């Protein structure tokens, strides 16, 4: 089995995608609400990812 | 007094029976999305199955490690026992993988670390799916 090499960003993006799909699907009732909440979760994940990355970059100088 | 008695009766009547939700939750644990399939929510079942499977497969491809229960100080116990339960929540995916001899040691490196987290996350997504199946089975959700 080949070993997959992903960057921090790629792995975090995949993780965010999986969790957002599950969160959207299991917490809302209508298809539209599920899609909107999934996208909202994904947006929050990405904003946190970029924000924390900048924070670490600035913290390290 | 009579109202209280009536309310109590209503509460007891509304209490779901174990047979209503246990099959969906058990099947959902063994096969991710299986609970929804049993409850005739085929679209949701397919998406949940694909999500858990892909998350698990990415974890394996990144050579993530499975947790085995360890006790010691509180932190070790929480991390290792919690991680083990998270792995176990993937159901058949975890059982099949361990039975087929996958035994990746915990080694340093960010890819391995992500892999380990993906394997636990697959189990946690399945826990969400099981809770959802439970709520559908008891009629709390459509």
N, CA and C atoms of all chains as a GROMACS GRO file, in nm:
protein
  609
    1UNK      N    1   0.085  -0.120   0.000
    1UNK     CA    2   0.000   0.000   0.000
    1UNK      C    3   0.089   0.125   0.000
    2UNK      N    4   0.068   0.214  -0.097
    2UNK     CA    5   0.154   0.334  -0.102
    2UNK      C    6   0.124   0.429   0.013
    3UNK      N    7   0.227   0.501   0.053
    3UNK     CA    8   0.206   0.599   0.160
    3UNK      C    9   0.174   0.734   0.098
    4UNK      N   10   0.069   0.795   0.148
    4UNK     CA   11   0.027   0.924   0.094
    4UNK      C   12   0.096   1.036   0.169
    5UNK      N   13   0.153   1.130   0.096
    5UNK     CA   14   0.215   1.245   0.160
    5UNK      C   15   0.134   1.370   0.132
    6UNK      N   16   0.080   1.428   0.234
    6UNK     CA   17   0.003   1.551   0.217
    6UNK      C   18   0.067   1.662   0.298
    7UNK      N   19   0.050   1.785   0.250
    7UNK     CA   20   0.098   1.898   0.330
    7UNK      C   21   0.001   1.923   0.444
    8UNK      N   22   0.041   2.007   0.538
    8UNK     CA   23  -0.048   2.044   0.649
    8UNK      C   24  -0.180   2.100   0.595
    9UNK      N   25  -0.168   2.186   0.493
    9UNK     CA   26  -0.287   2.252   0.440
    9UNK      C   27  -0.382   2.150   0.376
   10UNK      N   28  -0.324   2.061   0.295
   10UNK     CA   29  -0.408   1.963   0.225
   10UNK      C   30  -0.480   1.871   0.325
   11UNK      N   31  -0.403   1.824   0.425
   11UNK     CA   32  -0.462   1.733   0.525
   11UNK      C   33  -0.572   1.804   0.604
   12UNK      N   34  -0.545   1.930   0.643
   12UNK     CA   35  -0.645   2.006   0.720
   12UNK      C   36  -0.770   2.032   0.638
   13UNK      N   37  -0.749   2.059   0.509
   13UNK     CA   38  -0.862   2.086   0.418
   13UNK      C   39  -0.950   1.962   0.405
   14UNK      N   40  -0.886   1.847   0.388
   14UNK     CA   41  -0.961   1.721   0.378
   14UNK      C   42  -1.038   1.694   0.505
   15UNK      N   43  -0.970   1.713   0.617
   15UNK     CA   44  -1.032   1.692   0.749
   15UNK      C   45  -1.156   1.782   0.763
   16UNK      N   46  -1.137   1.910   0.728
   16UNK     CA   47  -1.248   2.007   0.738
   16UNK      C   48  -1.365   1.964   0.649
   17UNK      N   49  -1.332   1.914   0.531
   17UNK     CA   50  -1.436   1.872   0.437
   17UNK      C   51  -1.518   1.756   0.493
   18UNK      N   52  -1.450   1.655   0.545
   18UNK     CA   53  -1.520   1.538   0.600
   18UNK      C   54  -1.609   1.577   0.718
   19UNK      N   55  -1.553   1.655   0.808
   19UNK     CA   56  -1.630   1.692   0.928
   19UNK      C   57  -1.749   1.780   0.889
   20UNK      N   58  -1.728   1.871   0.793
   20UNK     CA   59  -1.837   1.960   0.752
   20UNK      C   60  -1.951   1.882   0.690
   21UNK      N   61  -1.917   1.783   0.605
   21UNK     CA   62  -2.022   1.701   0.544
   21UNK      C   63  -2.103   1.630   0.652
   22UNK      N   64  -2.032   1.570   0.749
   22UNK     CA   65  -2.100   1.495   0.855
   22UNK      C   66  -2.184   1.588   0.942
   23UNK      N   67  -2.129   1.705   0.975
   23UNK     CA   68  -2.202   1.799   1.060
   23UNK      C   69  -2.328   1.850   0.990
   24UNK      N   70  -2.313   1.886   0.863
   24UNK     CA   71  -2.428   1.936   0.788
   24UNK      C   72  -2.538   1.831   0.778
   25UNK      N   73  -2.495   1.710   0.749
   25UNK     CA   74  -2.591   1.602   0.725
   25UNK      C   75  -2.664   1.558   0.852
   26UNK      N   76  -2.595   1.559   0.964
   26UNK     CA   77  -2.655   1.503   1.085
   26UNK      C   78  -2.725   1.606   1.174
   27UNK      N   79  -2.701   1.734   1.149
   27UNK     CA   80  -2.761   1.831   1.241
   27UNK      C   81  -2.881   1.905   1.182
   28UNK      N   82  -2.896   1.903   1.050
   28UNK     CA   83  -3.008   1.977   0.988
   28UNK      C   84  -3.105   1.882   0.918
   29UNK      N   85  -3.226   1.931   0.899
   29UNK     CA   86  -3.331   1.843   0.844
   29UNK      C   87  -3.343   1.852   0.692
   30UNK      N   88  -3.364   1.973   0.640
   30UNK     CA   89  -3.387   1.983   0.495
   30UNK      C   90  -3.252   1.983   0.421
   31UNK      N   91  -3.258   1.943   0.294
   31UNK     CA   92  -3.136   1.934   0.213
   31UNK      C   93  -3.068   2.070   0.200
   32UNK      N   94  -3.148   2.173   0.186
   32UNK     CA   95  -3.092   2.308   0.172
   32UNK      C   96  -3.020   2.351   0.299
   33UNK      N   97  -3.084   2.325   0.415
   33UNK     CA   98  -3.022   2.360   0.543
   33UNK      C   99  -2.892   2.281   0.564
   34UNK      N  100  -2.896   2.154   0.522
   34UNK     CA  101  -2.776   2.071   0.537
   34UNK      C  102  -2.660   2.127   0.456
   35UNK      N  103  -2.692   2.166   0.331
   35UNK     CA  104  -2.588   2.222   0.243
   35UNK      C  105  -2.534   2.352   0.300
   36UNK      N  106  -2.625   2.439   0.343
   36UNK     CA  107  -2.583   2.570   0.394
   36UNK      C  108  -2.499   2.555   0.522
   37UNK      N  109  -2.543   2.465   0.611
   37UNK     CA  110  -2.469   2.448   0.736
   37UNK      C  111  -2.332   2.382   0.710
   38UNK      N  112  -2.330   2.287   0.614
   38UNK     CA  113  -2.202   2.224   0.577
   38UNK      C  114  -2.105   2.327   0.523
   39UNK      N  115  -2.155   2.415   0.436
   39UNK     CA  116  -2.069   2.521   0.381
   39UNK      C  117  -2.024   2.618   0.489
   40UNK      N  118  -2.115   2.648   0.582
   40UNK     CA  119  -2.081   2.738   0.693
   40UNK      C  120  -1.970   2.678   0.778
   41UNK      N  121  -1.983   2.547   0.808
   41UNK     CA  122  -1.880   2.478   0.889
   41UNK      C  123  -1.747   2.480   0.815
   42UNK      N  124  -1.751   2.451   0.685
   42UNK     CA  125  -1.628   2.449   0.606
   42UNK      C  126  -1.563   2.587   0.608
   43UNK      N  127  -1.645   2.691   0.593
   43UNK     CA  128  -1.594   2.828   0.597
   43UNK      C  129  -1.529   2.859   0.731
   44UNK      N  130  -1.593   2.816   0.840
   44UNK     CA  131  -1.538   2.839   0.975
   44UNK      C  132  -1.405   2.765   0.991
   45UNK      N  133  -1.401   2.641   0.945
   45UNK     CA  134  -1.277   2.564   0.954
   45UNK      C  135  -1.163   2.635   0.878
   46UNK      N  136  -1.195   2.679   0.756
   46UNK     CA  137  -1.093   2.743   0.673
   46UNK      C  138  -1.046   2.874   0.734
   47UNK      N  139  -1.142   2.953   0.785
   47UNK     CA  140  -1.106   3.081   0.848
   47UNK      C  141  -1.015   3.056   0.968
   48UNK      N  142  -1.049   2.954   1.049
   48UNK     CA  143  -0.967   2.921   1.166
   48UNK      C  144  -0.829   2.873   1.122
   49UNK      N  145  -0.827   2.790   1.018
   49UNK     CA  146  -0.701   2.736   0.966
   49UNK      C  147  -0.607   2.848   0.921
   50UNK      N  148  -0.661   2.938   0.840
   50UNK     CA  149  -0.579   3.049   0.788
   50UNK      C  150  -0.539   3.142   0.904
   51UNK      N  151  -0.634   3.171   0.992
   51UNK     CA  152  -0.606   3.260   1.105
   51UNK      C  153  -0.498   3.205   1.196
   52UNK      N  154  -0.510   3.078   1.232
   52UNK     CA  155  -0.411   3.018   1.322
   52UNK      C  156  -0.273   3.006   1.254
   53UNK      N  157  -0.277   2.979   1.123
   53UNK     CA  158  -0.151   2.970   1.049
   53UNK      C  159  -0.076   3.102   1.052
   54UNK      N  160  -0.150   3.211   1.029
   54UNK     CA  161  -0.087   3.344   1.034
   54UNK      C  162  -0.038   3.376   1.174
   55UNK      N  163  -0.118   3.337   1.272
   55UNK     CA  164  -0.079   3.361   1.412
   55UNK      C  165   0.053   3.290   1.444
   56UNK      N  166   0.065   3.166   1.398
   56UNK     CA  167   0.189   3.091   1.424
   56UNK      C  168   0.306   3.152   1.348
   57UNK      N  169   0.279   3.194   1.224
   57UNK     CA  170   0.386   3.255   1.143
   57UNK      C  171   0.435   3.384   1.210
   58UNK      N  172   0.340   3.466   1.254
   58UNK     CA  173   0.377   3.592   1.318
   58UNK      C  174   0.443   3.566   1.453
   59UNK      N  175   0.397   3.464   1.523
   59UNK     CA  176   0.453   3.430   1.653
   59UNK      C  177   0.597   3.383   1.643
   60UNK      N  178   0.627   3.313   1.534
   60UNK     CA  179   0.763   3.262   1.515
   60UNK      C  180   0.857   3.369   1.460
   61UNK      N  181   0.800   3.477   1.408
   61UNK     CA  182   0.881   3.586   1.356
   61UNK      C  183   0.929   3.562   1.214
   62UNK      N  184  -5.354   1.681   4.056
   62UNK     CA  185  -5.310   1.543   4.079
   62UNK      C  186  -5.335   1.456   3.955
   63UNK      N  187  -5.461   1.472   3.903
   63UNK     CA  188  -5.497   1.396   3.783
   63UNK      C  189  -5.413   1.440   3.663
   64UNK      N  190  -5.386   1.573   3.656
   64UNK     CA  191  -5.304   1.625   3.547
   64UNK      C  192  -5.163   1.568   3.552
   65UNK      N  193  -5.110   1.563   3.676
   65UNK     CA  194  -4.974   1.510   3.694
   65UNK      C  195  -4.968   1.365   3.648
   66UNK      N  196  -5.070   1.291   3.688
   66UNK     CA  197  -5.076   1.149   3.653
   66UNK      C  198  -5.083   1.132   3.500
   67UNK      N  199  -5.164   1.221   3.438
   67UNK     CA  200  -5.179   1.216   3.293
   67UNK      C  201  -5.046   1.247   3.223
   68UNK      N  202  -4.977   1.351   3.276
   68UNK     CA  203  -4.849   1.390   3.218
   68UNK      C  204  -4.748   1.277   3.230
   69UNK      N  205  -4.750   1.210   3.348
   69UNK     CA  206  -4.658   1.100   3.371
   69UNK      C  207  -4.686   0.986   3.272
   70UNK      N  208  -4.814   0.962   3.250
   70UNK     CA  209  -4.854   0.856   3.155
   70UNK      C  210  -4.810   0.891   3.014
   71UNK      N  211  -4.827   1.019   2.980
   71UNK     CA  212  -4.787   1.065   2.846
   71UNK      C  213  -4.637   1.047   2.827
   72UNK      N  214  -4.561   1.084   2.932
   72UNK     CA  215  -4.415   1.071   2.928
   72UNK      C  216  -4.373   0.928   2.908
   73UNK      N  217  -4.443   0.837   2.978
   73UNK     CA  218  -4.409   0.696   2.966
   73UNK      C  219  -4.446   0.644   2.827
   74UNK      N  220  -4.559   0.694   2.776
   74UNK     CA  221  -4.603   0.648   2.644
   74UNK      C  222  -4.507   0.696   2.536
   75UNK      N  223  -4.450   0.817   2.556
   75UNK     CA  224  -4.361   0.873   2.455
   75UNK      C  225  -4.222   0.811   2.458
   76UNK      N  226  -4.189   0.742   2.567
   76UNK     CA  227  -4.056   0.684   2.581
   76UNK      C  228  -4.035   0.576   2.474
   77UNK      N  229  -3.932   0.592   2.391
   77UNK     CA  230  -3.914   0.494   2.283
   77UNK      C  231  -3.865   0.359   2.336
   78UNK      N  232  -3.910   0.256   2.270
   78UNK     CA  233  -3.867   0.122   2.311
   78UNK      C  234  -3.728   0.093   2.254
   79UNK      N  235  -3.658   0.005   2.323
   79UNK     CA  236  -3.521  -0.028   2.281
   79UNK      C  237  -3.523  -0.093   2.143
   80UNK      N  238  -3.624  -0.173   2.116
   80UNK     CA  239  -3.629  -0.243   1.988
   80UNK      C  240  -3.650  -0.147   1.871
   81UNK      N  241  -3.699  -0.026   1.903
   81UNK     CA  242  -3.721   0.071   1.795
   81UNK      C  243  -3.589   0.129   1.745
   82UNK      N  244  -3.493   0.148   1.836
   82UNK     CA  245  -3.371   0.216   1.794
   82UNK      C  246  -3.244   0.130   1.796
   83UNK      N  247  -3.245   0.024   1.875
   83UNK     CA  248  -3.121  -0.055   1.889
   83UNK      C  249  -3.072  -0.116   1.756
   84UNK      N  250  -3.159  -0.176   1.674
   84UNK     CA  251  -3.109  -0.232   1.548
   84UNK      C  252  -3.042  -0.126   1.460
   85UNK      N  253  -3.104  -0.008   1.452
   85UNK     CA  254  -3.047   0.098   1.367
   85UNK      C  255  -2.911   0.144   1.419
   86UNK      N  256  -2.901   0.157   1.553
   86UNK     CA  257  -2.775   0.204   1.611
   86UNK      C  258  -2.666   0.096   1.596
   87UNK      N  259  -2.702  -0.029   1.619
   87UNK     CA  260  -2.604  -0.138   1.608
   87UNK      C  261  -2.555  -0.156   1.464
   88UNK      N  262  -2.652  -0.158   1.371
   88UNK     CA  263  -2.613  -0.172   1.230
   88UNK      C  264  -2.530  -0.051   1.186
   89UNK      N  265  -2.568   0.066   1.237
   89UNK     CA  266  -2.494   0.188   1.208
   89UNK      C  267  -2.352   0.183   1.260
   90UNK      N  268  -2.334   0.117   1.372
   90UNK     CA  269  -2.197   0.105   1.426
   90UNK      C  270  -2.115   0.007   1.341
   91UNK      N  271  -2.172  -0.109   1.313
   91UNK     CA  272  -2.099  -0.211   1.238
   91UNK      C  273  -2.066  -0.162   1.097
   92UNK      N  274  -2.168  -0.108   1.029
   92UNK     CA  275  -2.148  -0.059   0.892
   92UNK      C  276  -2.188   0.088   0.888
   93UNK      N  277  -2.093   0.179   0.877
   93UNK     CA  278  -2.126   0.322   0.876
   93UNK      C  279  -2.236   0.354   0.774
   94UNK      N  280  -2.338   0.424   0.819
   94UNK     CA  281  -2.451   0.457   0.732
   94UNK      C  282  -2.556   0.346   0.727
   95UNK      N  283  -2.524   0.232   0.784
   95UNK     CA  284  -2.616   0.118   0.780
   95UNK      C  285  -2.745   0.143   0.855
   96UNK      N  286  -2.737   0.219   0.963
   96UNK     CA  287  -2.856   0.252   1.042
   96UNK      C  288  -2.954   0.333   0.960
   97UNK      N  289  -2.900   0.429   0.885
   97UNK     CA  290  -2.986   0.511   0.799
   97UNK      C  291  -3.046   0.427   0.687
   98UNK      N  292  -2.967   0.335   0.636
   98UNK     CA  293  -3.016   0.248   0.529
   98UNK      C  294  -3.134   0.164   0.580
   99UNK      N  295  -3.117   0.116   0.704
   99UNK     CA  296  -3.223   0.036   0.767
   99UNK      C  297  -3.350   0.119   0.786
  100UNK      N  298  -3.332   0.248   0.809
  100UNK     CA  299  -3.446   0.338   0.831
  100UNK      C  300  -3.494   0.402   0.700
  101UNK      N  301  -3.448   0.346   0.590
  101UNK     CA  302  -3.490   0.390   0.455
  101UNK      C  303  -3.449   0.533   0.424
  102UNK      N  304  -3.335   0.576   0.477
  102UNK     CA  305  -3.279   0.707   0.440
  102UNK      C  306  -3.155   0.677   0.355
  103UNK      N  307  -3.179   0.631   0.232
  103UNK     CA  308  -3.070   0.576   0.152
  103UNK      C  309  -2.968   0.680   0.107
  104UNK      N  310  -3.016   0.798   0.073
  104UNK     CA  311  -2.924   0.903   0.030
  104UNK      C  312  -2.829   0.944   0.141
  105UNK      N  313  -2.886   0.966   0.258
  105UNK     CA  314  -2.806   1.006   0.374
  105UNK      C  315  -2.710   0.894   0.413
  106UNK      N  316  -2.759   0.769   0.401
  106UNK     CA  317  -2.676   0.653   0.433
  106UNK      C  318  -2.555   0.648   0.341
  107UNK      N  319  -2.578   0.671   0.212
  107UNK     CA  320  -2.469   0.662   0.115
  107UNK      C  321  -2.364   0.770   0.142
  108UNK      N  322  -2.409   0.892   0.171
  108UNK     CA  323  -2.314   1.001   0.194
  108UNK      C  324  -2.234   0.976   0.322
  109UNK      N  325  -2.303   0.930   0.427
  109UNK     CA  326  -2.232   0.903   0.554
  109UNK      C  327  -2.133   0.789   0.538
  110UNK      N  328  -2.175   0.685   0.465
  110UNK     CA  329  -2.084   0.572   0.442
  110UNK      C  330  -1.959   0.620   0.367
  111UNK      N  331  -1.981   0.698   0.260
  111UNK     CA  332  -1.868   0.746   0.181
  111UNK      C  333  -1.776   0.835   0.265
  112UNK      N  334  -1.834   0.920   0.349
  112UNK     CA  335  -1.754   1.012   0.431
  112UNK      C  336  -1.667   0.934   0.530
  113UNK      N  337  -1.729   0.840   0.602
  113UNK     CA  338  -1.653   0.762   0.701
  113UNK      C  339  -1.547   0.678   0.631
  114UNK      N  340  -1.586   0.613   0.521
  114UNK     CA  341  -1.492   0.527   0.449
  114UNK      C  342  -1.372   0.606   0.397
  115UNK      N  343  -1.400   0.721   0.333
  115UNK     CA  344  -1.290   0.801   0.278
  115UNK      C  345  -1.198   0.852   0.388
  116UNK      N  346  -1.258   0.898   0.499
  116UNK     CA  347  -1.178   0.948   0.611
  116UNK      C  348  -1.088   0.836   0.664
  117UNK      N  349  -1.146   0.718   0.676
  117UNK     CA  350  -1.071   0.603   0.727
  117UNK      C  351  -0.959   0.565   0.629
  118UNK      N  352  -0.994   0.561   0.499
  118UNK     CA  353  -0.894   0.522   0.398
  118UNK      C  354  -0.779   0.622   0.391
  119UNK      N  355  -0.811   0.750   0.399
  119UNK     CA  356  -0.705   0.851   0.399
  119UNK      C  357  -0.615   0.831   0.522
  120UNK      N  358  -0.676   0.798   0.635
  120UNK     CA  359  -0.598   0.770   0.756
  120UNK      C  360  -0.503   0.654   0.736
  121UNK      N  361  -0.553   0.549   0.671
  121UNK     CA  362  -0.468   0.432   0.645
  121UNK      C  363  -0.357   0.467   0.546
  122UNK      N  364  -0.393   0.541   0.440
  122UNK     CA  365  -0.294   0.578   0.338
  122UNK      C  366  -0.184   0.668   0.395
  123UNK      N  367  -0.219   0.743   0.499
  123UNK     CA  368  -0.118   0.828   0.563
  123UNK      C  369  -0.044   0.751   0.672
  124UNK      N  370  -0.072   0.622   0.679
  124UNK     CA  371  -0.007   0.534   0.777
  124UNK      C  372  -0.030   0.578   0.921
  125UNK      N  373  -0.155   0.611   0.950
  125UNK     CA  374  -0.190   0.648   1.087
  125UNK      C  375  -0.186   0.525   1.177
  126UNK      N  376  -0.171   0.549   1.306
  126UNK     CA  377  -0.164   0.437   1.402
  126UNK      C  378  -0.297   0.424   1.475
  127UNK      N  379  -0.330   0.302   1.512
  127UNK     CA  380  -0.448   0.279   1.596
  127UNK      C  381  -0.406   0.292   1.743
  128UNK      N  382  -0.498   0.341   1.824
  128UNK     CA  383  -0.471   0.351   1.968
  128UNK      C  384  -0.502   0.217   2.034
  129UNK      N  385  -0.423   0.183   2.134
  129UNK     CA  386  -0.460   0.068   2.218
  129UNK      C  387  -0.478   0.121   2.359
  130UNK      N  388  -0.577   0.069   2.433
  130UNK     CA  389  -0.606   0.128   2.565
  130UNK      C  390  -0.487   0.116   2.661
  131UNK      N  391  -0.451   0.228   2.719
  131UNK     CA  392  -0.342   0.230   2.818
  131UNK      C  393  -0.386   0.314   2.936
  132UNK      N  394  -0.345   0.273   3.052
  132UNK     CA  395  -0.376   0.354   3.170
  132UNK      C  396  -0.245   0.400   3.234
  133UNK      N  397  -0.256   0.498   3.315
  133UNK     CA  398  -0.139   0.557   3.381
  133UNK      C  399  -0.188   0.685   3.445
  134UNK      N  400  -0.127   0.798   3.408
  134UNK     CA  401  -0.182   0.924   3.458
  134UNK      C  402  -0.308   0.959   3.380
  135UNK      N  403  -0.380   1.058   3.427
  135UNK     CA  404  -0.511   1.091   3.369
  135UNK      C  405  -0.502   1.123   3.220
  136UNK      N  406  -0.399   1.200   3.183
  136UNK     CA  407  -0.382   1.241   3.044
  136UNK      C  408  -0.363   1.119   2.952
  137UNK      N  409  -0.277   1.029   2.994
  137UNK     CA  410  -0.252   0.907   2.915
  137UNK      C  411  -0.380   0.826   2.901
  138UNK      N  412  -0.452   0.811   3.011
  138UNK     CA  413  -0.575   0.731   3.010
  138UNK      C  414  -0.677   0.792   2.914
  139UNK      N  415  -0.696   0.925   2.925
  139UNK     CA  416  -0.795   0.991   2.839
  139UNK      C  417  -0.756   0.979   2.692
  140UNK      N  418  -0.629   1.006   2.661
  140UNK     CA  419  -0.585   1.004   2.521
  140UNK      C  420  -0.595   0.862   2.462
  141UNK      N  421  -0.538   0.765   2.533
  141UNK     CA  422  -0.529   0.631   2.475
  141UNK      C  423  -0.663   0.555   2.479
  142UNK      N  424  -0.734   0.565   2.591
  142UNK     CA  425  -0.864   0.496   2.598
  142UNK      C  426  -0.965   0.567   2.507
  143UNK      N  427  -0.963   0.701   2.507
  143UNK     CA  428  -1.052   0.777   2.419
  143UNK      C  429  -1.022   0.749   2.273
  144UNK      N  430  -0.893   0.746   2.239
  144UNK     CA  431  -0.853   0.716   2.102
  144UNK      C  432  -0.896   0.577   2.060
  145UNK      N  433  -0.881   0.483   2.153
  145UNK     CA  434  -0.922   0.345   2.123
  145UNK      C  435  -1.073   0.339   2.095
  146UNK      N  436  -1.150   0.408   2.180
  146UNK     CA  437  -1.297   0.409   2.158
  146UNK      C  438  -1.332   0.476   2.026
  147UNK      N  439  -1.257   0.582   1.993
  147UNK     CA  440  -1.278   0.650   1.865
  147UNK      C  441  -1.250   0.557   1.748
  148UNK      N  442  -1.141   0.481   1.759
  148UNK     CA  443  -1.110   0.383   1.654
  148UNK      C  444  -1.218   0.276   1.644
  149UNK      N  445  -1.258   0.228   1.759
  149UNK     CA  446  -1.357   0.120   1.766
  149UNK      C  447  -1.492   0.163   1.707
  150UNK      N  448  -1.521   0.293   1.716
  150UNK     CA  449  -1.649   0.344   1.666
  150UNK      C  450  -1.662   0.333   1.514
  151UNK      N  451  -1.550   0.309   1.446
  151UNK     CA  452  -1.558   0.289   1.300
  151UNK      C  453  -1.621   0.156   1.264
  152UNK      N  454  -1.640   0.071   1.363
  152UNK     CA  455  -1.708  -0.057   1.341
  152UNK      C  456  -1.628  -0.154   1.257
  153UNK      N  457  -1.692  -0.202   1.152
  153UNK     CA  458  -1.631  -0.308   1.071
  153UNK      C  459  -1.499  -0.263   1.007
  154UNK      N  460  -1.490  -0.137   0.973
  154UNK     CA  461  -1.367  -0.087   0.910
  154UNK      C  462  -1.248  -0.111   1.001
  155UNK      N  463  -1.265  -0.076   1.128
  155UNK     CA  464  -1.157  -0.096   1.226
  155UNK      C  465  -1.131  -0.245   1.249
  156UNK      N  466  -1.240  -0.321   1.269
  156UNK     CA  467  -1.224  -0.464   1.299
  156UNK      C  468  -1.156  -0.537   1.183
  157UNK      N  469  -1.201  -0.510   1.061
  157UNK     CA  470  -1.141  -0.575   0.944
  157UNK      C  471  -0.994  -0.539   0.930
  158UNK      N  472  -0.965  -0.412   0.948
  158UNK     CA  473  -0.826  -0.366   0.931
  158UNK      C  474  -0.734  -0.432   1.032
  159UNK      N  475  -0.777  -0.440   1.157
  159UNK     CA  476  -0.690  -0.504   1.259
  159UNK      C  477  -0.681  -0.655   1.235
  160UNK      N  478  -0.796  -0.717   1.195
  160UNK     CA  479  -0.791  -0.861   1.169
  160UNK      C  480  -0.700  -0.894   1.050
  161UNK      N  481  -0.692  -0.799   0.955
  161UNK     CA  482  -0.607  -0.823   0.839
  161UNK      C  483  -0.460  -0.790   0.865
  162UNK      N  484  -0.432  -0.753   0.988
  162UNK     CA  485  -0.291  -0.739   1.030
  162UNK      C  486  -0.232  -0.600   1.021
  163UNK      N  487  -0.314  -0.497   1.004
  163UNK     CA  488  -0.258  -0.360   1.002
  163UNK      C  489  -0.212  -0.323   1.142
  164UNK      N  490  -0.084  -0.298   1.156
  164UNK     CA  491  -0.032  -0.262   1.289
  164UNK      C  492   0.078  -0.159   1.272
  165UNK      N  493   0.038  -0.040   1.235
  165UNK     CA  494   0.135   0.068   1.214
  165UNK      C  495   0.182   0.120   1.350
  166UNK      N  496   0.314   0.117   1.374
  166UNK     CA  497   0.362   0.175   1.501
  166UNK      C  498   0.350   0.327   1.498
  167UNK      N  499   0.342   0.386   1.614
  167UNK     CA  500   0.330   0.532   1.626
  167UNK      C  501   0.467   0.594   1.603
  168UNK      N  502   0.488   0.651   1.485
  168UNK     CA  503   0.618   0.711   1.454
  168UNK      C  504   0.603   0.862   1.435
  169UNK      N  505   0.719   0.931   1.443
  169UNK     CA  506   0.716   1.077   1.431
  169UNK      C  507   0.690   1.119   1.287
  170UNK      N  508   0.632   1.235   1.270
  170UNK     CA  509   0.607   1.288   1.135
  170UNK      C  510   0.465   1.339   1.125
  171UNK      N  511   0.450   1.452   1.057
  171UNK     CA  512   0.316   1.513   1.055
  171UNK      C  513   0.216   1.431   0.975
  172UNK      N  514   0.262   1.360   0.871
  172UNK     CA  515   0.168   1.281   0.791
  172UNK      C  516   0.111   1.166   0.874
  173UNK      N  517   0.199   1.098   0.949
  173UNK     CA  518   0.151   0.990   1.037
  173UNK      C  519   0.054   1.044   1.142
  174UNK      N  520   0.086   1.160   1.194
  174UNK     CA  521   0.000   1.221   1.296
  174UNK      C  522  -0.140   1.251   1.239
  175UNK      N  523  -0.141   1.310   1.119
  175UNK     CA  524  -0.270   1.337   1.056
  175UNK      C  525  -0.345   1.206   1.031
  176UNK      N  526  -0.271   1.104   0.988
  176UNK     CA  527  -0.334   0.974   0.962
  176UNK      C  528  -0.402   0.920   1.086
  177UNK      N  529  -0.333   0.930   1.200
  177UNK     CA  530  -0.389   0.883   1.326
  177UNK      C  531  -0.517   0.960   1.360
  178UNK      N  532  -0.515   1.091   1.337
  178UNK     CA  533  -0.633   1.173   1.366
  178UNK      C  534  -0.747   1.141   1.270
  179UNK      N  535  -0.714   1.115   1.145
  179UNK     CA  536  -0.818   1.080   1.047
  179UNK      C  537  -0.887   0.949   1.087
  180UNK      N  538  -0.807   0.854   1.137
  180UNK     CA  539  -0.866   0.725   1.177
  180UNK      C  540  -0.963   0.744   1.294
  181UNK      N  541  -0.924   0.828   1.390
  181UNK     CA  542  -1.015   0.855   1.503
  181UNK      C  543  -1.136   0.936   1.456
  182UNK      N  544  -1.111   1.033   1.368
  182UNK     CA  545  -1.221   1.118   1.320
  182UNK      C  546  -1.326   1.035   1.246
  183UNK      N  547  -1.281   0.933   1.172
  183UNK     CA  548  -1.377   0.846   1.101
  183UNK      C  549  -1.473   0.783   1.202
  184UNK      N  550  -1.418   0.739   1.314
  184UNK     CA  551  -1.501   0.680   1.419
  184UNK      C  552  -1.596   0.782   1.480
  185UNK      N  553  -1.547   0.904   1.499
  185UNK     CA  554  -1.632   1.007   1.561
  185UNK      C  555  -1.743   1.051   1.466
  186UNK      N  556  -1.712   1.054   1.337
  186UNK     CA  557  -1.818   1.085   1.239
  186UNK      C  558  -1.925   0.975   1.245
  187UNK      N  559  -1.878   0.852   1.263
  187UNK     CA  560  -1.975   0.742   1.273
  187UNK      C  561  -2.060   0.753   1.401
  188UNK      N  562  -2.001   0.806   1.507
  188UNK     CA  563  -2.080   0.830   1.630
  188UNK      C  564  -2.191   0.931   1.600
  189UNK      N  565  -2.156   1.039   1.527
  189UNK     CA  566  -2.258   1.138   1.487
  189UNK      C  567  -2.368   1.070   1.406
  190UNK      N  568  -2.327   0.982   1.315
  190UNK     CA  569  -2.424   0.911   1.230
  190UNK      C  570  -2.514   0.822   1.315
  191UNK      N  571  -2.455   0.757   1.417
  191UNK     CA  572  -2.534   0.669   1.503
  191UNK      C  573  -2.635   0.749   1.585
  192UNK      N  574  -2.594   0.864   1.634
  192UNK     CA  575  -2.686   0.950   1.710
  192UNK      C  576  -2.799   0.997   1.620
  193UNK      N  577  -2.765   1.032   1.496
  193UNK     CA  578  -2.866   1.075   1.399
  193UNK      C  579  -2.965   0.962   1.371
  194UNK      N  580  -2.911   0.840   1.354
  194UNK     CA  581  -2.997   0.724   1.328
  194UNK      C  582  -3.090   0.699   1.448
  195UNK      N  583  -3.035   0.718   1.568
  195UNK     CA  584  -3.116   0.701   1.690
  195UNK      C  585  -3.232   0.801   1.691
  196UNK      N  586  -3.200   0.927   1.660
  196UNK     CA  587  -3.304   1.031   1.661
  196UNK      C  588  -3.411   1.006   1.556
  197UNK      N  589  -3.369   0.954   1.440
  197UNK     CA  590  -3.468   0.921   1.336
  197UNK      C  591  -3.554   0.804   1.382
  198UNK      N  592  -3.488   0.705   1.443
  198UNK     CA  593  -3.560   0.583   1.484
  198UNK      C  594  -3.665   0.613   1.591
  199UNK      N  595  -3.637   0.707   1.681
  199UNK     CA  596  -3.735   0.736   1.787
  199UNK      C  597  -3.836   0.842   1.743
  200UNK      N  598  -3.821   0.892   1.622
  200UNK     CA  599  -3.917   0.987   1.567
  200UNK      C  600  -3.892   1.132   1.604
  201UNK      N  601  -3.774   1.158   1.661
  201UNK     CA  602  -3.741   1.296   1.698
  201UNK      C  603  -3.703   1.377   1.575
  202UNK      N  604  -3.662   1.306   1.472
  202UNK     CA  605  -3.614   1.370   1.350
  202UNK      C  606  -3.675   1.299   1.230
  203UNK      N  607  -3.692   1.372   1.121
  203UNK     CA  608  -3.750   1.305   1.003
  203UNK      C  609  -3.640   1.244   0.916
   0.00000   0.00000   0.00000
